[in-house]
C-alpha cells in the first residue's frame, strides 16, 4: 500500500554569515490516512522548519533541503516542478499557521479569502466560491456564516479567526493538514474547542493531521504517534501510548514532568527542564541535550546518539535508552560531566 506521506532522513540547513544552522537534521516519520502525528519540542527544535520543508516553503537562500526526501503518495515532493507544488499546496497538503492575524489579509473580507483558495484550485465562479466559503464557515462553527463571511478579519475574535483559518485550510479537502501551534494564541477554553473541531473534521473527512506544538498536553488526546525533537534532531518517536506511558528519552521525561497536574498544587508539581535550548550555530557535540541532561555520562559528550526505529517500533536517541537502560522515575540523576 502506498503511504500517504513519508519523510525520510530530512535535512534542512540554513547558510548564514555566522555559520550553518542545521535546523532539521535527520528527521523521519510516516503518516497514513486518518492518522494524527504530534511533533513536539521547544522553540528552535526544528518543528516548523520540518513543516515548511514539506510545503516547499523554505526560502532559498539562505535555506535549503540538503538531504533526505519527502514522499507524498509515492511522489517526491522535492522533485516536483513549481506548478506541481502549487497544486499540492493548499489543495492536497494544507497548513494552519500559528497566528491567524498574520495569515489573514486585513483588507479582504473573510469569505472572499476562503473563497479565493477554492477558486484557485477548483476553477469555481466567484458566487460558487462564496457559497463554499459560507458552507465552510458553518462547518467550523461560525454563527450566522452568511453575514460573517462579509466581515473583515478585525471583526472576528481570536478564536473565530483561527476557525476561519481552519476553514481556509480544509476548503479543498486536503489529504494532509499541518497545524503549526494552532492554539498557542488562544485562551484555554477556545483551545479545547479548536482541538475538538479538528478531531471532528478528521473523523468526517479522514484527513491526516500533523500537529506541531511545544506542549505535550495539547496532543495527549488526539495524537496516534509522537515525534519529539530537540535542536533539529529527532530524539524520540513512537506511538502516543509508548511516548506518554513508556517514554525512553530524558528530554521527553522533562517535557512530561513540566506539564501541570490538576491533582497537585502548582508549586509542588511544576518541574521545568533546567537550562535553555542550545544556539543552533553551536550545537553541543555528542548528545546535544547533554548540557541540560541530569543523567549525562562521559559517553554523552563524545558520541552522538542516533534514533533508530522501525515503523512499528518505539525509538529513542539516548545512549542509555535500551531495554536494560534508563527507566523514567528509576534512573538516578548523576552527571559525570560538568
Ligand atoms: Fe542524557 Fe546522555 Fe541520554 Fe543524551 S545520551 S539524553 S545526555 S543520558
Boltz pocket constraint, residues with backbone or C-beta under 6 A from the ligand:
constraints:
  - pocket:
      binder: B
      contacts: [[A, 249], [A, 250], [A, 251], [A, 287], [A, 288], [A, 289], [A, 290], [A, 293], [A, 294], [A, 295], [A, 296], [A, 297], [A, 300], [A, 305], [A, 317], [A, 318], [A, 319], [A, 320]]
      max_distance: 6.0
